[in-house]
């Protein structure tokens, strides 16, 4: 959400709160109540879209990085243990599979990386009892499979979050525009007679309708397009 959109949404919420608080004073004006109900319903949608948009890829990316670091650590540990067992038994095939230098950890493509993890996992599993003396537990061997499976799911999860966030941003922009237009063209005009009927209440409404830029170091000028209040 852009700063301008955030400022508008905050104004929508402030205006909604004002209308809720003064419902008893306004209930005899049916068009105002009906318009407020419509605005409130759309505000619910806007709030939901704001939450969806805020669900960035940072969480999924962070989890992916943490899982990759842990998987790398266990891969090296299990490979080193298999390498020691291969040296002790002069098992050349095992030695080749256990050859897993740290330099490869971030050089392999993601698909090739997981193929290698599965190769190490399937080779190490039947050797679990023998690898114990080299400091590797069966749980660690099993974690090669579980971490690899989880890690592979992170990439489409991140992609899905990006798609959903983009869709939410588009819909949010549309709803913010509709909400702002209805406030200007409908609610502001419906409230205008209160200048004479209840000037104090009308003044409170105009205050609620002011768009405030909370991130600005100074107040917005009256000519700023994001500053909006009834005329």
PyMOL commands that place a pseudoatom at each C-alpha (Angstrom):
pseudoatom trace, name=CA, resn=UNK, resi=1, chain=A, elem=C, hetatm=0, pos=[0.000, 0.000, 0.000]
pseudoatom trace, name=CA, resn=UNK, resi=2, chain=A, elem=C, hetatm=0, pos=[1.366, 3.396, -0.970]
pseudoatom trace, name=CA, resn=UNK, resi=3, chain=A, elem=C, hetatm=0, pos=[1.633, 6.188, 1.588]
pseudoatom trace, name=CA, resn=UNK, resi=4, chain=A, elem=C, hetatm=0, pos=[-1.204, 8.067, -0.098]
pseudoatom trace, name=CA, resn=UNK, resi=5, chain=A, elem=C, hetatm=0, pos=[-3.417, 4.958, 0.055]
pseudoatom trace, name=CA, resn=UNK, resi=6, chain=A, elem=C, hetatm=0, pos=[-2.505, 4.401, 3.697]
pseudoatom trace, name=CA, resn=UNK, resi=7, chain=A, elem=C, hetatm=0, pos=[-3.463, 7.981, 4.533]
pseudoatom trace, name=CA, resn=UNK, resi=8, chain=A, elem=C, hetatm=0, pos=[-6.812, 7.578, 2.776]
pseudoatom trace, name=CA, resn=UNK, resi=9, chain=A, elem=C, hetatm=0, pos=[-7.587, 4.303, 4.541]
pseudoatom trace, name=CA, resn=UNK, resi=10, chain=A, elem=C, hetatm=0, pos=[-6.835, 5.916, 7.897]
pseudoatom trace, name=CA, resn=UNK, resi=11, chain=A, elem=C, hetatm=0, pos=[-9.290, 8.684, 6.975]
pseudoatom trace, name=CA, resn=UNK, resi=12, chain=A, elem=C, hetatm=0, pos=[-11.918, 6.080, 6.012]
pseudoatom trace, name=CA, resn=UNK, resi=13, chain=A, elem=C, hetatm=0, pos=[-11.533, 4.473, 9.433]
pseudoatom trace, name=CA, resn=UNK, resi=14, chain=A, elem=C, hetatm=0, pos=[-11.729, 7.796, 11.255]
pseudoatom trace, name=CA, resn=UNK, resi=15, chain=A, elem=C, hetatm=0, pos=[-14.860, 8.769, 9.324]
pseudoatom trace, name=CA, resn=UNK, resi=16, chain=A, elem=C, hetatm=0, pos=[-16.452, 5.390, 9.991]
pseudoatom trace, name=CA, resn=UNK, resi=17, chain=A, elem=C, hetatm=0, pos=[-15.748, 5.752, 13.712]
pseudoatom trace, name=CA, resn=UNK, resi=18, chain=A, elem=C, hetatm=0, pos=[-17.302, 9.204, 13.718]
pseudoatom trace, name=CA, resn=UNK, resi=19, chain=A, elem=C, hetatm=0, pos=[-20.459, 7.950, 11.984]
pseudoatom trace, name=CA, resn=UNK, resi=20, chain=A, elem=C, hetatm=0, pos=[-20.727, 4.992, 14.365]
pseudoatom trace, name=CA, resn=UNK, resi=21, chain=A, elem=C, hetatm=0, pos=[-20.289, 7.215, 17.410]
pseudoatom trace, name=CA, resn=UNK, resi=22, chain=A, elem=C, hetatm=0, pos=[-22.973, 9.653, 16.237]
pseudoatom trace, name=CA, resn=UNK, resi=23, chain=A, elem=C, hetatm=0, pos=[-25.408, 7.087, 14.900]
pseudoatom trace, name=CA, resn=UNK, resi=24, chain=A, elem=C, hetatm=0, pos=[-28.159, 8.162, 17.331]
pseudoatom trace, name=CA, resn=UNK, resi=25, chain=A, elem=C, hetatm=0, pos=[-27.933, 11.740, 16.103]
pseudoatom trace, name=CA, resn=UNK, resi=26, chain=A, elem=C, hetatm=0, pos=[-27.941, 10.727, 12.451]
pseudoatom trace, name=CA, resn=UNK, resi=27, chain=A, elem=C, hetatm=0, pos=[-30.419, 7.830, 12.438]
pseudoatom trace, name=CA, resn=UNK, resi=28, chain=A, elem=C, hetatm=0, pos=[-33.340, 10.036, 11.417]
pseudoatom trace, name=CA, resn=UNK, resi=29, chain=A, elem=C, hetatm=0, pos=[-31.500, 10.774, 8.153]
pseudoatom trace, name=CA, resn=UNK, resi=30, chain=A, elem=C, hetatm=0, pos=[-32.056, 7.487, 6.372]
pseudoatom trace, name=CA, resn=UNK, resi=31, chain=A, elem=C, hetatm=0, pos=[-29.897, 8.275, 3.292]
pseudoatom trace, name=CA, resn=UNK, resi=32, chain=A, elem=C, hetatm=0, pos=[-26.940, 8.960, 5.576]
pseudoatom trace, name=CA, resn=UNK, resi=33, chain=A, elem=C, hetatm=0, pos=[-27.432, 5.668, 7.426]
pseudoatom trace, name=CA, resn=UNK, resi=34, chain=A, elem=C, hetatm=0, pos=[-27.822, 3.730, 4.172]
pseudoatom trace, name=CA, resn=UNK, resi=35, chain=A, elem=C, hetatm=0, pos=[-24.724, 5.315, 2.646]
pseudoatom trace, name=CA, resn=UNK, resi=36, chain=A, elem=C, hetatm=0, pos=[-22.737, 4.659, 5.826]
pseudoatom trace, name=CA, resn=UNK, resi=37, chain=A, elem=C, hetatm=0, pos=[-23.726, 0.992, 5.743]
pseudoatom trace, name=CA, resn=UNK, resi=38, chain=A, elem=C, hetatm=0, pos=[-22.430, 0.745, 2.192]
pseudoatom trace, name=CA, resn=UNK, resi=39, chain=A, elem=C, hetatm=0, pos=[-19.212, 2.545, 3.101]
pseudoatom trace, name=CA, resn=UNK, resi=40, chain=A, elem=C, hetatm=0, pos=[-18.744, 0.345, 6.173]
pseudoatom trace, name=CA, resn=UNK, resi=41, chain=A, elem=C, hetatm=0, pos=[-19.160, -2.829, 4.125]
pseudoatom trace, name=CA, resn=UNK, resi=42, chain=A, elem=C, hetatm=0, pos=[-16.553, -1.684, 1.632]
pseudoatom trace, name=CA, resn=UNK, resi=43, chain=A, elem=C, hetatm=0, pos=[-14.227, -0.664, 4.485]
pseudoatom trace, name=CA, resn=UNK, resi=44, chain=A, elem=C, hetatm=0, pos=[-14.384, -4.240, 5.787]
pseudoatom trace, name=CA, resn=UNK, resi=45, chain=A, elem=C, hetatm=0, pos=[-13.216, -5.410, 2.370]
pseudoatom trace, name=CA, resn=UNK, resi=46, chain=A, elem=C, hetatm=0, pos=[-10.474, -2.780, 2.325]
pseudoatom trace, name=CA, resn=UNK, resi=47, chain=A, elem=C, hetatm=0, pos=[-9.211, -3.843, 5.754]
pseudoatom trace, name=CA, resn=UNK, resi=48, chain=A, elem=C, hetatm=0, pos=[-9.097, -7.480, 4.656]
pseudoatom trace, name=CA, resn=UNK, resi=49, chain=A, elem=C, hetatm=0, pos=[-7.158, -6.559, 1.513]
pseudoatom trace, name=CA, resn=UNK, resi=50, chain=A, elem=C, hetatm=0, pos=[-4.719, -4.479, 3.578]
pseudoatom trace, name=CA, resn=UNK, resi=51, chain=A, elem=C, hetatm=0, pos=[-3.994, -7.553, 5.702]
pseudoatom trace, name=CA, resn=UNK, resi=52, chain=A, elem=C, hetatm=0, pos=[-3.474, -9.727, 2.624]
pseudoatom trace, name=CA, resn=UNK, resi=53, chain=A, elem=C, hetatm=0, pos=[-1.198, -7.140, 1.050]
pseudoatom trace, name=CA, resn=UNK, resi=54, chain=A, elem=C, hetatm=0, pos=[0.830, -6.924, 4.252]
pseudoatom trace, name=CA, resn=UNK, resi=55, chain=A, elem=C, hetatm=0, pos=[1.529, -10.656, 4.022]
pseudoatom trace, name=CA, resn=UNK, resi=56, chain=A, elem=C, hetatm=0, pos=[4.781, -10.122, 2.180]
pseudoatom trace, name=CA, resn=UNK, resi=57, chain=A, elem=C, hetatm=0, pos=[7.242, -12.820, 1.128]
pseudoatom trace, name=CA, resn=UNK, resi=58, chain=A, elem=C, hetatm=0, pos=[9.613, -11.888, 3.953]
pseudoatom trace, name=CA, resn=UNK, resi=59, chain=A, elem=C, hetatm=0, pos=[8.286, -14.595, 6.289]
pseudoatom trace, name=CA, resn=UNK, resi=60, chain=A, elem=C, hetatm=0, pos=[8.425, -17.373, 3.709]
pseudoatom trace, name=CA, resn=UNK, resi=61, chain=A, elem=C, hetatm=0, pos=[11.832, -16.222, 2.462]
pseudoatom trace, name=CA, resn=UNK, resi=62, chain=A, elem=C, hetatm=0, pos=[13.185, -16.125, 6.009]
pseudoatom trace, name=CA, resn=UNK, resi=63, chain=A, elem=C, hetatm=0, pos=[11.932, -19.642, 6.689]
pseudoatom trace, name=CA, resn=UNK, resi=64, chain=A, elem=C, hetatm=0, pos=[13.470, -20.854, 3.436]
pseudoatom trace, name=CA, resn=UNK, resi=65, chain=A, elem=C, hetatm=0, pos=[16.858, -19.375, 4.300]
pseudoatom trace, name=CA, resn=UNK, resi=66, chain=A, elem=C, hetatm=0, pos=[16.796, -20.885, 7.805]
pseudoatom trace, name=CA, resn=UNK, resi=67, chain=A, elem=C, hetatm=0, pos=[15.822, -24.315, 6.498]
pseudoatom trace, name=CA, resn=UNK, resi=68, chain=A, elem=C, hetatm=0, pos=[18.522, -24.174, 3.815]
pseudoatom trace, name=CA, resn=UNK, resi=69, chain=A, elem=C, hetatm=0, pos=[21.206, -23.304, 6.404]
pseudoatom trace, name=CA, resn=UNK, resi=70, chain=A, elem=C, hetatm=0, pos=[20.109, -26.191, 8.631]
pseudoatom trace, name=CA, resn=UNK, resi=71, chain=A, elem=C, hetatm=0, pos=[19.915, -28.615, 5.722]
pseudoatom trace, name=CA, resn=UNK, resi=72, chain=A, elem=C, hetatm=0, pos=[23.387, -27.591, 4.553]
pseudoatom trace, name=CA, resn=UNK, resi=73, chain=A, elem=C, hetatm=0, pos=[24.746, -28.204, 8.042]
pseudoatom trace, name=CA, resn=UNK, resi=74, chain=A, elem=C, hetatm=0, pos=[23.252, -31.681, 8.296]
pseudoatom trace, name=CA, resn=UNK, resi=75, chain=A, elem=C, hetatm=0, pos=[24.277, -32.553, 4.730]
pseudoatom trace, name=CA, resn=UNK, resi=76, chain=A, elem=C, hetatm=0, pos=[27.901, -31.765, 5.550]
pseudoatom trace, name=CA, resn=UNK, resi=77, chain=A, elem=C, hetatm=0, pos=[27.734, -33.647, 8.844]
pseudoatom trace, name=CA, resn=UNK, resi=78, chain=A, elem=C, hetatm=0, pos=[26.192, -36.795, 7.320]
pseudoatom trace, name=CA, resn=UNK, resi=79, chain=A, elem=C, hetatm=0, pos=[28.487, -36.641, 4.274]
pseudoatom trace, name=CA, resn=UNK, resi=80, chain=A, elem=C, hetatm=0, pos=[31.560, -36.328, 6.483]
pseudoatom trace, name=CA, resn=UNK, resi=81, chain=A, elem=C, hetatm=0, pos=[30.417, -39.343, 8.502]
pseudoatom trace, name=CA, resn=UNK, resi=82, chain=A, elem=C, hetatm=0, pos=[29.832, -41.353, 5.313]
pseudoatom trace, name=CA, resn=UNK, resi=83, chain=A, elem=C, hetatm=0, pos=[33.249, -40.257, 4.069]
pseudoatom trace, name=CA, resn=UNK, resi=84, chain=A, elem=C, hetatm=0, pos=[34.841, -41.525, 7.266]
pseudoatom trace, name=CA, resn=UNK, resi=85, chain=A, elem=C, hetatm=0, pos=[32.982, -44.827, 6.960]
pseudoatom trace, name=CA, resn=UNK, resi=86, chain=A, elem=C, hetatm=0, pos=[34.017, -45.107, 3.305]
pseudoatom trace, name=CA, resn=UNK, resi=87, chain=A, elem=C, hetatm=0, pos=[37.664, -44.561, 4.257]
pseudoatom trace, name=CA, resn=UNK, resi=88, chain=A, elem=C, hetatm=0, pos=[37.436, -47.120, 7.050]
pseudoatom trace, name=CA, resn=UNK, resi=89, chain=A, elem=C, hetatm=0, pos=[35.895, -49.751, 4.759]
pseudoatom trace, name=CA, resn=UNK, resi=90, chain=A, elem=C, hetatm=0, pos=[37.605, -48.710, 1.520]
pseudoatom trace, name=CA, resn=UNK, resi=91, chain=A, elem=C, hetatm=0, pos=[34.163, -48.309, -0.080]
pseudoatom trace, name=CA, resn=UNK, resi=92, chain=A, elem=C, hetatm=0, pos=[34.832, -46.298, -3.239]
pseudoatom trace, name=CA, resn=UNK, resi=93, chain=A, elem=C, hetatm=0, pos=[31.167, -45.922, -4.223]
pseudoatom trace, name=CA, resn=UNK, resi=94, chain=A, elem=C, hetatm=0, pos=[30.289, -44.587, -0.778]
pseudoatom trace, name=CA, resn=UNK, resi=95, chain=A, elem=C, hetatm=0, pos=[33.265, -42.266, -0.956]
pseudoatom trace, name=CA, resn=UNK, resi=96, chain=A, elem=C, hetatm=0, pos=[32.006, -40.749, -4.228]
pseudoatom trace, name=CA, resn=UNK, resi=97, chain=A, elem=C, hetatm=0, pos=[28.524, -40.193, -2.818]
pseudoatom trace, name=CA, resn=UNK, resi=98, chain=A, elem=C, hetatm=0, pos=[29.966, -38.678, 0.360]
pseudoatom trace, name=CA, resn=UNK, resi=99, chain=A, elem=C, hetatm=0, pos=[32.086, -36.213, -1.615]
pseudoatom trace, name=CA, resn=UNK, resi=100, chain=A, elem=C, hetatm=0, pos=[30.121, -33.102, -0.786]
pseudoatom trace, name=CA, resn=UNK, resi=101, chain=A, elem=C, hetatm=0, pos=[32.407, -30.069, -0.491]
pseudoatom trace, name=CA, resn=UNK, resi=102, chain=A, elem=C, hetatm=0, pos=[31.028, -26.919, 1.085]
pseudoatom trace, name=CA, resn=UNK, resi=103, chain=A, elem=C, hetatm=0, pos=[31.759, -25.035, -2.131]
pseudoatom trace, name=CA, resn=UNK, resi=104, chain=A, elem=C, hetatm=0, pos=[28.859, -26.872, -3.804]
pseudoatom trace, name=CA, resn=UNK, resi=105, chain=A, elem=C, hetatm=0, pos=[26.236, -25.813, -1.287]
pseudoatom trace, name=CA, resn=UNK, resi=106, chain=A, elem=C, hetatm=0, pos=[25.303, -22.581, -3.039]
pseudoatom trace, name=CA, resn=UNK, resi=107, chain=A, elem=C, hetatm=0, pos=[26.489, -23.400, -6.543]
pseudoatom trace, name=CA, resn=UNK, resi=108, chain=A, elem=C, hetatm=0, pos=[24.079, -26.165, -7.451]
pseudoatom trace, name=CA, resn=UNK, resi=109, chain=A, elem=C, hetatm=0, pos=[20.748, -25.304, -9.008]
pseudoatom trace, name=CA, resn=UNK, resi=110, chain=A, elem=C, hetatm=0, pos=[17.856, -25.880, -6.644]
pseudoatom trace, name=CA, resn=UNK, resi=111, chain=A, elem=C, hetatm=0, pos=[16.676, -29.021, -8.429]
pseudoatom trace, name=CA, resn=UNK, resi=112, chain=A, elem=C, hetatm=0, pos=[20.147, -30.565, -8.542]
pseudoatom trace, name=CA, resn=UNK, resi=113, chain=A, elem=C, hetatm=0, pos=[20.674, -29.686, -4.893]
pseudoatom trace, name=CA, resn=UNK, resi=114, chain=A, elem=C, hetatm=0, pos=[17.614, -31.650, -3.802]
pseudoatom trace, name=CA, resn=UNK, resi=115, chain=A, elem=C, hetatm=0, pos=[18.620, -34.609, -5.982]
pseudoatom trace, name=CA, resn=UNK, resi=116, chain=A, elem=C, hetatm=0, pos=[21.951, -34.698, -4.161]
pseudoatom trace, name=CA, resn=UNK, resi=117, chain=A, elem=C, hetatm=0, pos=[20.232, -34.439, -0.777]
pseudoatom trace, name=CA, resn=UNK, resi=118, chain=A, elem=C, hetatm=0, pos=[18.024, -37.403, -1.615]
pseudoatom trace, name=CA, resn=UNK, resi=119, chain=A, elem=C, hetatm=0, pos=[21.033, -39.402, -2.788]
pseudoatom trace, name=CA, resn=UNK, resi=120, chain=A, elem=C, hetatm=0, pos=[22.825, -38.786, 0.501]
pseudoatom trace, name=CA, resn=UNK, resi=121, chain=A, elem=C, hetatm=0, pos=[19.651, -39.514, 2.482]
pseudoatom trace, name=CA, resn=UNK, resi=122, chain=A, elem=C, hetatm=0, pos=[18.900, -42.818, 0.742]
pseudoatom trace, name=CA, resn=UNK, resi=123, chain=A, elem=C, hetatm=0, pos=[22.518, -43.924, 1.053]
pseudoatom trace, name=CA, resn=UNK, resi=124, chain=A, elem=C, hetatm=0, pos=[22.893, -42.922, 4.691]
pseudoatom trace, name=CA, resn=UNK, resi=125, chain=A, elem=C, hetatm=0, pos=[19.615, -44.388, 5.964]
pseudoatom trace, name=CA, resn=UNK, resi=126, chain=A, elem=C, hetatm=0, pos=[20.606, -48.081, 5.793]
pseudoatom trace, name=CA, resn=UNK, resi=127, chain=A, elem=C, hetatm=0, pos=[23.988, -47.135, 7.273]
pseudoatom trace, name=CA, resn=UNK, resi=128, chain=A, elem=C, hetatm=0, pos=[22.445, -45.357, 10.273]
pseudoatom trace, name=CA, resn=UNK, resi=129, chain=A, elem=C, hetatm=0, pos=[23.788, -47.829, 12.836]
pseudoatom trace, name=CA, resn=UNK, resi=130, chain=A, elem=C, hetatm=0, pos=[27.335, -47.607, 11.415]
pseudoatom trace, name=CA, resn=UNK, resi=131, chain=A, elem=C, hetatm=0, pos=[27.267, -43.831, 11.171]
pseudoatom trace, name=CA, resn=UNK, resi=132, chain=A, elem=C, hetatm=0, pos=[26.387, -43.478, 14.853]
pseudoatom trace, name=CA, resn=UNK, resi=133, chain=A, elem=C, hetatm=0, pos=[30.028, -43.911, 15.819]
pseudoatom trace, name=CA, resn=UNK, resi=134, chain=A, elem=C, hetatm=0, pos=[30.874, -40.977, 13.544]
pseudoatom trace, name=CA, resn=UNK, resi=135, chain=A, elem=C, hetatm=0, pos=[28.482, -38.699, 15.473]
pseudoatom trace, name=CA, resn=UNK, resi=136, chain=A, elem=C, hetatm=0, pos=[25.398, -38.880, 13.257]
pseudoatom trace, name=CA, resn=UNK, resi=137, chain=A, elem=C, hetatm=0, pos=[21.971, -39.883, 14.580]
pseudoatom trace, name=CA, resn=UNK, resi=138, chain=A, elem=C, hetatm=0, pos=[19.183, -41.551, 12.638]
pseudoatom trace, name=CA, resn=UNK, resi=139, chain=A, elem=C, hetatm=0, pos=[17.008, -38.528, 13.389]
pseudoatom trace, name=CA, resn=UNK, resi=140, chain=A, elem=C, hetatm=0, pos=[19.516, -36.313, 11.599]
pseudoatom trace, name=CA, resn=UNK, resi=141, chain=A, elem=C, hetatm=0, pos=[19.496, -38.605, 8.590]
pseudoatom trace, name=CA, resn=UNK, resi=142, chain=A, elem=C, hetatm=0, pos=[15.688, -38.530, 8.509]
pseudoatom trace, name=CA, resn=UNK, resi=143, chain=A, elem=C, hetatm=0, pos=[15.759, -34.750, 8.741]
pseudoatom trace, name=CA, resn=UNK, resi=144, chain=A, elem=C, hetatm=0, pos=[17.541, -34.651, 5.372]
pseudoatom trace, name=CA, resn=UNK, resi=145, chain=A, elem=C, hetatm=0, pos=[14.318, -35.849, 3.786]
pseudoatom trace, name=CA, resn=UNK, resi=146, chain=A, elem=C, hetatm=0, pos=[11.900, -33.769, 5.862]
pseudoatom trace, name=CA, resn=UNK, resi=147, chain=A, elem=C, hetatm=0, pos=[13.891, -30.545, 5.482]
pseudoatom trace, name=CA, resn=UNK, resi=148, chain=A, elem=C, hetatm=0, pos=[14.383, -31.096, 1.768]
pseudoatom trace, name=CA, resn=UNK, resi=149, chain=A, elem=C, hetatm=0, pos=[10.651, -31.696, 1.268]
pseudoatom trace, name=CA, resn=UNK, resi=150, chain=A, elem=C, hetatm=0, pos=[9.749, -28.600, 3.265]
pseudoatom trace, name=CA, resn=UNK, resi=151, chain=A, elem=C, hetatm=0, pos=[12.330, -26.474, 1.472]
pseudoatom trace, name=CA, resn=UNK, resi=152, chain=A, elem=C, hetatm=0, pos=[11.012, -27.449, -1.947]
pseudoatom trace, name=CA, resn=UNK, resi=153, chain=A, elem=C, hetatm=0, pos=[7.562, -26.216, -0.948]
pseudoatom trace, name=CA, resn=UNK, resi=154, chain=A, elem=C, hetatm=0, pos=[8.854, -22.794, 0.001]
pseudoatom trace, name=CA, resn=UNK, resi=155, chain=A, elem=C, hetatm=0, pos=[9.507, -21.651, -3.572]
pseudoatom trace, name=CA, resn=UNK, resi=156, chain=A, elem=C, hetatm=0, pos=[5.904, -22.123, -4.832]
pseudoatom trace, name=CA, resn=UNK, resi=157, chain=A, elem=C, hetatm=0, pos=[4.637, -20.737, -1.517]
pseudoatom trace, name=CA, resn=UNK, resi=158, chain=A, elem=C, hetatm=0, pos=[6.669, -17.571, -2.055]
pseudoatom trace, name=CA, resn=UNK, resi=159, chain=A, elem=C, hetatm=0, pos=[5.442, -17.361, -5.650]
pseudoatom trace, name=CA, resn=UNK, resi=160, chain=A, elem=C, hetatm=0, pos=[1.827, -17.775, -4.518]
pseudoatom trace, name=CA, resn=UNK, resi=161, chain=A, elem=C, hetatm=0, pos=[2.211, -15.033, -1.911]
pseudoatom trace, name=CA, resn=UNK, resi=162, chain=A, elem=C, hetatm=0, pos=[3.510, -12.695, -4.620]
pseudoatom trace, name=CA, resn=UNK, resi=163, chain=A, elem=C, hetatm=0, pos=[0.536, -13.473, -6.874]
pseudoatom trace, name=CA, resn=UNK, resi=164, chain=A, elem=C, hetatm=0, pos=[-2.029, -13.041, -4.089]
pseudoatom trace, name=CA, resn=UNK, resi=165, chain=A, elem=C, hetatm=0, pos=[-0.372, -9.833, -2.877]
pseudoatom trace, name=CA, resn=UNK, resi=166, chain=A, elem=C, hetatm=0, pos=[-0.384, -8.384, -6.400]
pseudoatom trace, name=CA, resn=UNK, resi=167, chain=A, elem=C, hetatm=0, pos=[-4.064, -9.238, -6.861]
pseudoatom trace, name=CA, resn=UNK, resi=168, chain=A, elem=C, hetatm=0, pos=[-4.895, -7.729, -3.473]
pseudoatom trace, name=CA, resn=UNK, resi=169, chain=A, elem=C, hetatm=0, pos=[-3.022, -4.537, -4.370]
pseudoatom trace, name=CA, resn=UNK, resi=170, chain=A, elem=C, hetatm=0, pos=[-5.015, -4.127, -7.578]
pseudoatom trace, name=CA, resn=UNK, resi=171, chain=A, elem=C, hetatm=0, pos=[-8.356, -4.739, -5.868]
pseudoatom trace, name=CA, resn=UNK, resi=172, chain=A, elem=C, hetatm=0, pos=[-7.372, -2.520, -2.937]
pseudoatom trace, name=CA, resn=UNK, resi=173, chain=A, elem=C, hetatm=0, pos=[-6.601, 0.375, -5.266]
pseudoatom trace, name=CA, resn=UNK, resi=174, chain=A, elem=C, hetatm=0, pos=[-10.018, 0.038, -6.903]
pseudoatom trace, name=CA, resn=UNK, resi=175, chain=A, elem=C, hetatm=0, pos=[-11.913, -0.112, -3.619]
pseudoatom trace, name=CA, resn=UNK, resi=176, chain=A, elem=C, hetatm=0, pos=[-10.035, 2.844, -2.150]
pseudoatom trace, name=CA, resn=UNK, resi=177, chain=A, elem=C, hetatm=0, pos=[-10.944, 4.867, -5.236]
pseudoatom trace, name=CA, resn=UNK, resi=178, chain=A, elem=C, hetatm=0, pos=[-14.619, 3.848, -4.976]
pseudoatom trace, name=CA, resn=UNK, resi=179, chain=A, elem=C, hetatm=0, pos=[-14.717, 4.619, -1.266]
pseudoatom trace, name=CA, resn=UNK, resi=180, chain=A, elem=C, hetatm=0, pos=[-13.145, 8.036, -1.713]
pseudoatom trace, name=CA, resn=UNK, resi=181, chain=A, elem=C, hetatm=0, pos=[-15.474, 8.886, -4.588]
pseudoatom trace, name=CA, resn=UNK, resi=182, chain=A, elem=C, hetatm=0, pos=[-18.593, 7.884, -2.648]
pseudoatom trace, name=CA, resn=UNK, resi=183, chain=A, elem=C, hetatm=0, pos=[-17.508, 9.934, 0.335]
pseudoatom trace, name=CA, resn=UNK, resi=184, chain=A, elem=C, hetatm=0, pos=[-17.019, 12.995, -1.865]
pseudoatom trace, name=CA, resn=UNK, resi=185, chain=A, elem=C, hetatm=0, pos=[-20.038, 12.635, -4.121]
pseudoatom trace, name=CA, resn=UNK, resi=186, chain=A, elem=C, hetatm=0, pos=[-22.550, 11.181, -1.701]
pseudoatom trace, name=CA, resn=UNK, resi=187, chain=A, elem=C, hetatm=0, pos=[-21.781, 11.359, 2.020]
pseudoatom trace, name=CA, resn=UNK, resi=188, chain=A, elem=C, hetatm=0, pos=[-20.284, 14.856, 1.923]
pseudoatom trace, name=CA, resn=UNK, resi=189, chain=A, elem=C, hetatm=0, pos=[-23.378, 16.193, 0.146]
pseudoatom trace, name=CA, resn=UNK, resi=190, chain=A, elem=C, hetatm=0, pos=[-25.720, 14.377, 2.531]
pseudoatom trace, name=CA, resn=UNK, resi=191, chain=A, elem=C, hetatm=0, pos=[-23.928, 15.853, 5.524]
pseudoatom trace, name=CA, resn=UNK, resi=192, chain=A, elem=C, hetatm=0, pos=[-23.777, 19.405, 4.123]
pseudoatom trace, name=CA, resn=UNK, resi=193, chain=A, elem=C, hetatm=0, pos=[-27.201, 20.553, 5.514]
pseudoatom trace, name=CA, resn=UNK, resi=194, chain=A, elem=C, hetatm=0, pos=[-25.867, 19.894, 9.022]
pseudoatom trace, name=CA, resn=UNK, resi=195, chain=A, elem=C, hetatm=0, pos=[-23.923, 23.161, 8.701]
pseudoatom trace, name=CA, resn=UNK, resi=196, chain=A, elem=C, hetatm=0, pos=[-27.213, 24.841, 9.710]
pseudoatom trace, name=CA, resn=UNK, resi=197, chain=A, elem=C, hetatm=0, pos=[-28.906, 21.998, 11.605]
pseudoatom trace, name=CA, resn=UNK, resi=198, chain=A, elem=C, hetatm=0, pos=[-26.003, 20.988, 13.844]
pseudoatom trace, name=CA, resn=UNK, resi=199, chain=A, elem=C, hetatm=0, pos=[-22.840, 22.972, 13.033]
pseudoatom trace, name=CA, resn=UNK, resi=200, chain=A, elem=C, hetatm=0, pos=[-20.836, 21.324, 15.830]
pseudoatom trace, name=CA, resn=UNK, resi=201, chain=A, elem=C, hetatm=0, pos=[-21.582, 17.859, 14.477]
pseudoatom trace, name=CA, resn=UNK, resi=202, chain=A, elem=C, hetatm=0, pos=[-20.759, 18.973, 10.951]
pseudoatom trace, name=CA, resn=UNK, resi=203, chain=A, elem=C, hetatm=0, pos=[-17.455, 20.414, 12.145]
pseudoatom trace, name=CA, resn=UNK, resi=204, chain=A, elem=C, hetatm=0, pos=[-16.596, 17.079, 13.746]
pseudoatom trace, name=CA, resn=UNK, resi=205, chain=A, elem=C, hetatm=0, pos=[-17.433, 15.334, 10.488]
pseudoatom trace, name=CA, resn=UNK, resi=206, chain=A, elem=C, hetatm=0, pos=[-15.152, 17.598, 8.469]
pseudoatom trace, name=CA, resn=UNK, resi=207, chain=A, elem=C, hetatm=0, pos=[-12.357, 16.950, 10.958]
pseudoatom trace, name=CA, resn=UNK, resi=208, chain=A, elem=C, hetatm=0, pos=[-12.850, 13.195, 10.579]
pseudoatom trace, name=CA, resn=UNK, resi=209, chain=A, elem=C, hetatm=0, pos=[-12.704, 13.574, 6.798]
pseudoatom trace, name=CA, resn=UNK, resi=210, chain=A, elem=C, hetatm=0, pos=[-9.304, 15.299, 6.762]
pseudoatom trace, name=CA, resn=UNK, resi=211, chain=A, elem=C, hetatm=0, pos=[-6.547, 13.130, 5.304]
pseudoatom trace, name=CA, resn=UNK, resi=212, chain=A, elem=C, hetatm=0, pos=[-3.478, 13.320, 7.509]
pseudoatom trace, name=CA, resn=UNK, resi=213, chain=A, elem=C, hetatm=0, pos=[-0.071, 12.266, 6.269]
pseudoatom trace, name=CA, resn=UNK, resi=214, chain=A, elem=C, hetatm=0, pos=[1.322, 10.614, 9.387]
pseudoatom trace, name=CA, resn=UNK, resi=215, chain=A, elem=C, hetatm=0, pos=[4.675, 9.956, 7.751]
pseudoatom trace, name=CA, resn=UNK, resi=216, chain=A, elem=C, hetatm=0, pos=[5.312, 13.533, 6.714]
pseudoatom trace, name=CA, resn=UNK, resi=217, chain=A, elem=C, hetatm=0, pos=[7.601, 15.651, 8.834]
pseudoatom trace, name=CA, resn=UNK, resi=218, chain=A, elem=C, hetatm=0, pos=[5.408, 18.667, 8.193]
pseudoatom trace, name=CA, resn=UNK, resi=219, chain=A, elem=C, hetatm=0, pos=[1.704, 19.203, 7.650]
pseudoatom trace, name=CA, resn=UNK, resi=220, chain=A, elem=C, hetatm=0, pos=[0.409, 18.851, 4.125]
pseudoatom trace, name=CA, resn=UNK, resi=221, chain=A, elem=C, hetatm=0, pos=[-0.392, 22.026, 2.262]
pseudoatom trace, name=CA, resn=UNK, resi=222, chain=A, elem=C, hetatm=0, pos=[-4.020, 22.739, 1.372]
pseudoatom trace, name=CA, resn=UNK, resi=223, chain=A, elem=C, hetatm=0, pos=[-3.234, 22.131, -2.263]
pseudoatom trace, name=CA, resn=UNK, resi=224, chain=A, elem=C, hetatm=0, pos=[-1.933, 18.592, -1.651]
pseudoatom trace, name=CA, resn=UNK, resi=225, chain=A, elem=C, hetatm=0, pos=[-4.121, 16.143, -3.665]
pseudoatom trace, name=CA, resn=UNK, resi=226, chain=A, elem=C, hetatm=0, pos=[-4.141, 13.649, -0.766]
pseudoatom trace, name=CA, resn=UNK, resi=227, chain=A, elem=C, hetatm=0, pos=[-5.651, 16.232, 1.617]
pseudoatom trace, name=CA, resn=UNK, resi=228, chain=A, elem=C, hetatm=0, pos=[-9.378, 15.777, 1.413]
pseudoatom trace, name=CA, resn=UNK, resi=229, chain=A, elem=C, hetatm=0, pos=[-12.296, 17.226, 3.335]
pseudoatom trace, name=CA, resn=UNK, resi=230, chain=A, elem=C, hetatm=0, pos=[-15.829, 18.345, 2.492]
pseudoatom trace, name=CA, resn=UNK, resi=231, chain=A, elem=C, hetatm=0, pos=[-16.188, 21.729, 0.819]
for i in range(1, 231): cmd.bond("trace and resi %d" % i, "trace and resi %d" % (i + 1))
show_as sticks, trace
zoom trace
